[in-house]
Amino acid sequence: MITKDSLKKRKEVLLKDINDVKLRAAEYEKKRIEDVALLNGLSGAFQQCEIFLKELDNDESEMANDVENSPEKD
C-alpha cells in the first residue's frame, strides 16, 4: 500500500538520483569542452605541419630550378 511516508522516501531517493545525474552531466559537459579545445589544438598543429611541408616543397622546387637555370661550367 502506498503511504505518505513511502512517497516521501521515494521523493528523497528520486531527488538524490536527479542531483547525481545533473552532476554527472555537468562533468561530461566540462570534459566535452576540454575535448573540443584539445581537438582545436590538434587540428591547428596538423594544419601547421601541412603549411611547413608546402613551404619545404616550394623551397626544394626553387632550389631545383636554380640548379637547372644556373650557367653550365666547362
Biopython code that builds the backbone (N, CA, C, O; Angstrom):
import numpy as np
from Bio.PDB.StructureBuilder import StructureBuilder

atoms = [
    (1, "MET", "N", (0.835, -1.186, 0.000)),
    (1, "MET", "CA", (0.000, 0.000, 0.000)),
    (1, "MET", "C", (0.878, 1.247, 0.000)),
    (1, "MET", "O", (1.939, 1.275, 0.625)),
    (2, "ILE", "N", (0.436, 2.245, -0.688)),
    (2, "ILE", "CA", (1.161, 3.498, -0.759)),
    (2, "ILE", "C", (0.792, 4.333, 0.455)),
    (2, "ILE", "O", (-0.373, 4.549, 0.789)),
    (3, "THR", "N", (1.877, 4.793, 1.099)),
    (3, "THR", "CA", (1.660, 5.652, 2.258)),
    (3, "THR", "C", (2.360, 6.981, 2.042)),
    (3, "THR", "O", (3.209, 7.129, 1.163)),
    (4, "LYS", "N", (1.988, 7.917, 2.850)),
    (4, "LYS", "CA", (2.615, 9.228, 2.778)),
    (4, "LYS", "C", (4.113, 9.106, 3.050)),
    (4, "LYS", "O", (4.929, 9.759, 2.399)),
    (5, "ASP", "N", (4.456, 8.276, 4.001)),
    (5, "ASP", "CA", (5.857, 8.052, 4.370)),
    (5, "ASP", "C", (6.651, 7.431, 3.221)),
    (5, "ASP", "O", (7.771, 7.854, 2.934)),
    (6, "SER", "N", (6.068, 6.428, 2.567)),
    (6, "SER", "CA", (6.776, 5.768, 1.462)),
    (6, "SER", "C", (6.963, 6.728, 0.287)),
    (6, "SER", "O", (7.983, 6.673, -0.401)),
    (7, "LEU", "N", (5.990, 7.602, 0.052)),
    (7, "LEU", "CA", (6.121, 8.589, -1.013)),
    (7, "LEU", "C", (7.206, 9.617, -0.689)),
    (7, "LEU", "O", (7.953, 10.026, -1.578)),
    (8, "LYS", "N", (7.298, 10.035, 0.564)),
    (8, "LYS", "CA", (8.345, 10.957, 0.963)),
    (8, "LYS", "C", (9.729, 10.328, 0.787)),
    (8, "LYS", "O", (10.659, 10.983, 0.317)),
    (9, "LYS", "N", (9.857, 9.066, 1.165)),
    (9, "LYS", "CA", (11.130, 8.363, 0.999)),
    (9, "LYS", "C", (11.479, 8.226, -0.485)),
    (9, "LYS", "O", (12.633, 8.376, -0.886)),
    (10, "ARG", "N", (10.466, 7.940, -1.277)),
    (10, "ARG", "CA", (10.692, 7.792, -2.721)),
    (10, "ARG", "C", (11.143, 9.117, -3.326)),
    (10, "ARG", "O", (12.018, 9.150, -4.191)),
    (11, "LYS", "N", (10.536, 10.210, -2.860)),
    (11, "LYS", "CA", (10.940, 11.530, -3.336)),
    (11, "LYS", "C", (12.400, 11.822, -2.991)),
    (11, "LYS", "O", (13.128, 12.395, -3.802)),
    (12, "GLU", "N", (12.824, 11.431, -1.797)),
    (12, "GLU", "CA", (14.215, 11.634, -1.391)),
    (12, "GLU", "C", (15.173, 10.862, -2.301)),
    (12, "GLU", "O", (16.210, 11.388, -2.707)),
    (13, "VAL", "N", (14.825, 9.629, -2.614)),
    (13, "VAL", "CA", (15.651, 8.810, -3.499)),
    (13, "VAL", "C", (15.696, 9.435, -4.889)),
    (13, "VAL", "O", (16.760, 9.540, -5.499)),
    (14, "LEU", "N", (14.538, 9.847, -5.381)),
    (14, "LEU", "CA", (14.481, 10.462, -6.709)),
    (14, "LEU", "C", (15.278, 11.758, -6.760)),
    (14, "LEU", "O", (15.976, 12.017, -7.740)),
    (15, "LEU", "N", (15.181, 12.570, -5.719)),
    (15, "LEU", "CA", (15.917, 13.828, -5.670)),
    (15, "LEU", "C", (17.424, 13.573, -5.679)),
    (15, "LEU", "O", (18.173, 14.281, -6.353)),
    (16, "LYS", "N", (17.865, 12.566, -4.933)),
    (16, "LYS", "CA", (19.286, 12.210, -4.940)),
    (16, "LYS", "C", (19.702, 11.756, -6.333)),
    (16, "LYS", "O", (20.759, 12.157, -6.819)),
    (17, "ASP", "N", (18.893, 10.930, -6.979)),
    (17, "ASP", "CA", (19.211, 10.463, -8.334)),
    (17, "ASP", "C", (19.270, 11.630, -9.328)),
    (17, "ASP", "O", (20.146, 11.681, -10.191)),
    (18, "ILE", "N", (18.327, 12.560, -9.192)),
    (18, "ILE", "CA", (18.311, 13.738, -10.064)),
    (18, "ILE", "C", (19.599, 14.543, -9.882)),
    (18, "ILE", "O", (20.226, 14.949, -10.861)),
    (19, "ASN", "N", (19.984, 14.766, -8.649)),
    (19, "ASN", "CA", (21.202, 15.532, -8.374)),
    (19, "ASN", "C", (22.449, 14.809, -8.886)),
    (19, "ASN", "O", (23.362, 15.443, -9.414)),
    (20, "ASP", "N", (22.487, 13.486, -8.730)),
    (20, "ASP", "CA", (23.618, 12.703, -9.236)),
    (20, "ASP", "C", (23.732, 12.822, -10.757)),
    (20, "ASP", "O", (24.828, 12.985, -11.292)),
    (21, "VAL", "N", (22.606, 12.740, -11.442)),
    (21, "VAL", "CA", (22.613, 12.829, -12.908)),
    (21, "VAL", "C", (23.004, 14.229, -13.360)),
    (21, "VAL", "O", (23.746, 14.384, -14.329)),
    (22, "LYS", "N", (22.509, 15.251, -12.662)),
    (22, "LYS", "CA", (22.895, 16.630, -13.002)),
    (22, "LYS", "C", (24.399, 16.834, -12.841)),
    (22, "LYS", "O", (25.048, 17.451, -13.686)),
    (23, "LEU", "N", (24.938, 16.310, -11.753)),
    (23, "LEU", "CA", (26.367, 16.415, -11.503)),
    (23, "LEU", "C", (27.163, 15.692, -12.588)),
    (23, "LEU", "O", (28.148, 16.225, -13.099)),
    (24, "ARG", "N", (26.741, 14.500, -12.930)),
    (24, "ARG", "CA", (27.413, 13.722, -13.972)),
    (24, "ARG", "C", (27.326, 14.445, -15.319)),
    (24, "ARG", "O", (28.300, 14.474, -16.071)),
    (25, "ALA", "N", (26.177, 15.019, -15.622)),
    (25, "ALA", "CA", (26.010, 15.754, -16.876)),
    (25, "ALA", "C", (26.938, 16.972, -16.906)),
    (25, "ALA", "O", (27.515, 17.280, -17.949)),
    (26, "ALA", "N", (27.087, 17.662, -15.779)),
    (26, "ALA", "CA", (27.981, 18.817, -15.712)),
    (26, "ALA", "C", (29.429, 18.378, -15.920)),
    (26, "ALA", "O", (30.192, 19.067, -16.597)),
    (27, "GLU", "N", (29.810, 17.245, -15.346)),
    (27, "GLU", "CA", (31.169, 16.725, -15.530)),
    (27, "GLU", "C", (31.401, 16.355, -16.994)),
    (27, "GLU", "O", (32.464, 16.636, -17.547)),
    (28, "TYR", "N", (30.413, 15.729, -17.618)),
    (28, "TYR", "CA", (30.541, 15.360, -19.034)),
    (28, "TYR", "C", (30.647, 16.605, -19.906)),
    (28, "TYR", "O", (31.406, 16.618, -20.876)),
    (29, "GLU", "N", (29.899, 17.645, -19.575)),
    (29, "GLU", "CA", (29.946, 18.876, -20.349)),
    (29, "GLU", "C", (31.326, 19.524, -20.221)),
    (29, "GLU", "O", (31.879, 20.014, -21.206)),
    (30, "LYS", "N", (31.874, 19.526, -19.016)),
    (30, "LYS", "CA", (33.215, 20.075, -18.807)),
    (30, "LYS", "C", (34.229, 19.281, -19.620)),
    (30, "LYS", "O", (35.104, 19.859, -20.265)),
    (31, "LYS", "N", (34.112, 17.971, -19.589)),
    (31, "LYS", "CA", (35.026, 17.118, -20.346)),
    (31, "LYS", "C", (34.852, 17.350, -21.848)),
    (31, "LYS", "O", (35.837, 17.353, -22.586)),
    (32, "ARG", "N", (33.629, 17.542, -22.304)),
    (32, "ARG", "CA", (33.370, 17.791, -23.723)),
    (32, "ARG", "C", (34.046, 19.093, -24.158)),
    (32, "ARG", "O", (34.656, 19.162, -25.225)),
    (33, "ILE", "N", (33.930, 20.118, -23.319)),
    (33, "ILE", "CA", (34.553, 21.407, -23.635)),
    (33, "ILE", "C", (36.080, 21.260, -23.700)),
    (33, "ILE", "O", (36.728, 21.818, -24.585)),
    (34, "GLU", "N", (36.638, 20.511, -22.762)),
    (34, "GLU", "CA", (38.083, 20.264, -22.778)),
    (34, "GLU", "C", (38.485, 19.506, -24.046)),
    (34, "GLU", "O", (39.507, 19.814, -24.658)),
    (35, "ASP", "N", (37.687, 18.526, -24.435)),
    (35, "ASP", "CA", (37.991, 17.737, -25.632)),
    (35, "ASP", "C", (37.888, 18.581, -26.899)),
    (35, "ASP", "O", (38.681, 18.407, -27.824)),
    (36, "VAL", "N", (36.920, 19.493, -26.948)),
    (36, "VAL", "CA", (36.800, 20.385, -28.111)),
    (36, "VAL", "C", (38.037, 21.283, -28.200)),
    (36, "VAL", "O", (38.563, 21.510, -29.289)),
    (37, "ALA", "N", (38.495, 21.788, -27.068)),
    (37, "ALA", "CA", (39.701, 22.623, -27.056)),
    (37, "ALA", "C", (40.915, 21.817, -27.511)),
    (37, "ALA", "O", (41.740, 22.308, -28.281)),
    (38, "LEU", "N", (41.018, 20.593, -27.037)),
    (38, "LEU", "CA", (42.120, 19.729, -27.447)),
    (38, "LEU", "C", (42.056, 19.434, -28.935)),
    (38, "LEU", "O", (43.078, 19.463, -29.622)),
    (39, "LEU", "N", (40.869, 19.153, -29.433)),
    (39, "LEU", "CA", (40.693, 18.893, -30.863)),
    (39, "LEU", "C", (41.086, 20.103, -31.689)),
    (39, "LEU", "O", (41.723, 19.957, -32.732)),
    (40, "ASN", "N", (40.719, 21.292, -31.243)),
    (40, "ASN", "CA", (41.109, 22.518, -31.951)),
    (40, "ASN", "C", (42.625, 22.678, -31.973)),
    (40, "ASN", "O", (43.199, 23.041, -32.999)),
    (41, "GLY", "N", (43.267, 22.409, -30.853)),
    (41, "GLY", "CA", (44.726, 22.499, -30.793)),
    (41, "GLY", "C", (45.401, 21.500, -31.714)),
    (41, "GLY", "O", (46.352, 21.837, -32.418)),
    (42, "LEU", "N", (44.908, 20.275, -31.707)),
    (42, "LEU", "CA", (45.478, 19.241, -32.574)),
    (42, "LEU", "C", (45.267, 19.578, -34.047)),
    (42, "LEU", "O", (46.158, 19.376, -34.872)),
    (43, "SER", "N", (44.102, 20.083, -34.364)),
    (43, "SER", "CA", (43.816, 20.466, -35.754)),
    (43, "SER", "C", (44.736, 21.602, -36.195)),
    (43, "SER", "O", (45.223, 21.604, -37.326)),
    (44, "GLY", "N", (44.972, 22.558, -35.315)),
    (44, "GLY", "CA", (45.877, 23.656, -35.625)),
    (44, "GLY", "C", (47.300, 23.163, -35.861)),
    (44, "GLY", "O", (47.977, 23.617, -36.783)),
    (45, "ALA", "N", (47.747, 22.236, -35.025)),
    (45, "ALA", "CA", (49.082, 21.670, -35.198)),
    (45, "ALA", "C", (49.181, 20.911, -36.520)),
    (45, "ALA", "O", (50.199, 20.987, -37.209)),
    (46, "PHE", "N", (48.132, 20.187, -36.868)),
    (46, "PHE", "CA", (48.099, 19.448, -38.138)),
    (46, "PHE", "C", (48.190, 20.416, -39.312)),
    (46, "PHE", "O", (48.954, 20.187, -40.250)),
    (47, "GLN", "N", (47.420, 21.489, -39.262)),
    (47, "GLN", "CA", (47.453, 22.490, -40.332)),
    (47, "GLN", "C", (48.826, 23.142, -40.434)),
    (47, "GLN", "O", (49.308, 23.414, -41.534)),
    (48, "GLN", "N", (49.448, 23.388, -39.303)),
    (48, "GLN", "CA", (50.777, 23.990, -39.304)),
    (48, "GLN", "C", (51.781, 23.059, -39.977)),
    (48, "GLN", "O", (52.642, 23.516, -40.729)),
    (49, "CYS", "N", (51.678, 21.769, -39.713)),
    (49, "CYS", "CA", (52.549, 20.789, -40.371)),
    (49, "CYS", "C", (52.342, 20.816, -41.884)),
    (49, "CYS", "O", (53.308, 20.754, -42.645)),
    (50, "GLU", "N", (51.093, 20.908, -42.319)),
    (50, "GLU", "CA", (50.816, 20.983, -43.753)),
    (50, "GLU", "C", (51.458, 22.219, -44.367)),
    (50, "GLU", "O", (52.019, 22.147, -45.461)),
    (51, "ILE", "N", (51.382, 23.344, -43.679)),
    (51, "ILE", "CA", (51.985, 24.587, -44.169)),
    (51, "ILE", "C", (53.503, 24.429, -44.275)),
    (51, "ILE", "O", (54.103, 24.820, -45.276)),
    (52, "PHE", "N", (54.119, 23.857, -43.244)),
    (52, "PHE", "CA", (55.570, 23.660, -43.274)),
    (52, "PHE", "C", (55.978, 22.741, -44.428)),
    (52, "PHE", "O", (56.975, 22.994, -45.105)),
    (53, "LEU", "N", (55.206, 21.674, -44.648)),
    (53, "LEU", "CA", (55.523, 20.761, -45.752)),
    (53, "LEU", "C", (55.429, 21.478, -47.101)),
    (53, "LEU", "O", (56.281, 21.283, -47.968)),
    (54, "LYS", "N", (54.397, 22.305, -47.278)),
    (54, "LYS", "CA", (54.267, 23.056, -48.531)),
    (54, "LYS", "C", (55.435, 24.013, -48.715)),
    (54, "LYS", "O", (55.962, 24.154, -49.818)),
    (55, "GLU", "N", (55.840, 24.672, -47.626)),
    (55, "GLU", "CA", (56.976, 25.591, -47.717)),
    (55, "GLU", "C", (58.254, 24.849, -48.077)),
    (55, "GLU", "O", (59.051, 25.330, -48.882)),
    (56, "LEU", "N", (58.450, 23.675, -47.480)),
    (56, "LEU", "CA", (59.626, 22.876, -47.804)),
    (56, "LEU", "C", (59.598, 22.431, -49.260)),
    (56, "LEU", "O", (60.621, 22.469, -49.944)),
    (57, "ASP", "N", (58.427, 22.008, -49.735)),
    (57, "ASP", "CA", (58.295, 21.607, -51.140)),
    (57, "ASP", "C", (58.613, 22.778, -52.063)),
    (57, "ASP", "O", (59.296, 22.611, -53.073)),
    (58, "ASN", "N", (58.119, 23.962, -51.714)),
    (58, "ASN", "CA", (58.390, 25.157, -52.523)),
    (58, "ASN", "C", (59.880, 25.483, -52.532)),
    (58, "ASN", "O", (60.446, 25.808, -53.577)),
    (59, "ASP", "N", (60.512, 25.395, -51.360)),
    (59, "ASP", "CA", (61.946, 25.681, -51.274)),
    (59, "ASP", "C", (62.742, 24.683, -52.109)),
    (59, "ASP", "O", (63.692, 25.060, -52.795)),
    (60, "GLU", "N", (62.353, 23.410, -52.049)),
    (60, "GLU", "CA", (63.055, 22.387, -52.826)),
    (60, "GLU", "C", (62.865, 22.619, -54.318)),
    (60, "GLU", "O", (63.801, 22.447, -55.099)),
    (61, "SER", "N", (61.655, 23.011, -54.716)),
    (61, "SER", "CA", (61.383, 23.293, -56.127)),
    (61, "SER", "C", (62.202, 24.484, -56.597)),
    (61, "SER", "O", (62.759, 24.461, -57.694)),
    (62, "GLU", "N", (62.279, 25.521, -55.778)),
    (62, "GLU", "CA", (63.059, 26.699, -56.141)),
    (62, "GLU", "C", (64.534, 26.359, -56.263)),
    (62, "GLU", "O", (65.216, 26.850, -57.162)),
    (63, "MET", "N", (65.029, 25.517, -55.355)),
    (63, "MET", "CA", (66.434, 25.114, -55.415)),
    (63, "MET", "C", (66.700, 24.298, -56.675)),
    (63, "MET", "O", (67.742, 24.464, -57.308)),
    (64, "ALA", "N", (65.782, 23.427, -57.042)),
    (64, "ALA", "CA", (65.940, 22.621, -58.249)),
    (64, "ALA", "C", (65.928, 23.522, -59.479)),
    (64, "ALA", "O", (66.715, 23.319, -60.404)),
    (65, "ASN", "N", (65.051, 24.505, -59.496)),
    (65, "ASN", "CA", (65.000, 25.450, -60.612)),
    (65, "ASN", "C", (66.277, 26.265, -60.695)),
    (65, "ASN", "O", (66.764, 26.539, -61.792)),
    (66, "ASP", "N", (66.820, 26.651, -59.567)),
    (66, "ASP", "CA", (68.063, 27.414, -59.554)),
    (66, "ASP", "C", (69.197, 26.588, -60.153)),
    (66, "ASP", "O", (70.020, 27.111, -60.904)),
    (67, "VAL", "N", (69.238, 25.315, -59.824)),
    (67, "VAL", "CA", (70.283, 24.438, -60.349)),
    (67, "VAL", "C", (70.101, 24.260, -61.847)),
    (67, "VAL", "O", (71.072, 24.299, -62.601)),
    (68, "GLU", "N", (68.869, 24.066, -62.279)),
    (68, "GLU", "CA", (68.596, 23.879, -63.706)),
    (68, "GLU", "C", (68.909, 25.135, -64.502)),
    (68, "GLU", "O", (69.348, 25.041, -65.648)),
    (69, "ASN", "N", (68.695, 26.289, -63.931)),
    (69, "ASN", "CA", (68.879, 27.551, -64.649)),
    (69, "ASN", "C", (70.274, 28.146, -64.456)),
    (69, "ASN", "O", (70.577, 29.197, -65.019)),
    (70, "SER", "N", (71.117, 27.491, -63.675)),
    (70, "SER", "CA", (72.449, 28.045, -63.466)),
    (70, "SER", "C", (73.308, 27.822, -64.702)),
    (70, "SER", "O", (73.139, 26.828, -65.408)),
    (71, "PRO", "N", (74.222, 28.738, -64.963)),
    (71, "PRO", "CA", (75.073, 28.588, -66.147)),
    (71, "PRO", "C", (75.967, 27.368, -66.006)),
    (71, "PRO", "O", (76.477, 27.066, -64.927)),
    (72, "GLU", "N", (76.141, 26.685, -67.108)),
    (72, "GLU", "CA", (76.976, 25.484, -67.081)),
    (72, "GLU", "C", (78.435, 25.884, -67.033)),
    (72, "GLU", "O", (78.851, 26.850, -67.672)),
    (73, "LYS", "N", (79.195, 25.140, -66.279)),
    (73, "LYS", "CA", (80.648, 25.367, -66.188)),
    (73, "LYS", "C", (81.342, 24.265, -66.956)),
    (73, "LYS", "O", (81.057, 23.082, -66.769)),
    (74, "ASP", "N", (82.252, 24.665, -67.821)),
    (74, "ASP", "CA", (83.006, 23.666, -68.603)),
    (74, "ASP", "C", (84.408, 23.526, -68.124)),
    (74, "ASP", "O", (85.172, 22.731, -68.671)),
]
sb = StructureBuilder()
sb.init_structure("model")
sb.init_model(0)
sb.init_chain("A")
sb.init_seg("    ")
for serial, (resi, resn, name, xyz) in enumerate(atoms, 1):
    if name == "N":
        sb.init_residue(resn, " ", resi, " ")
    sb.init_atom(name, np.array(xyz, "f"), 0.0, 1.0, " ", f" {name:<3s}", serial, name[0])
structure = sb.get_structure()
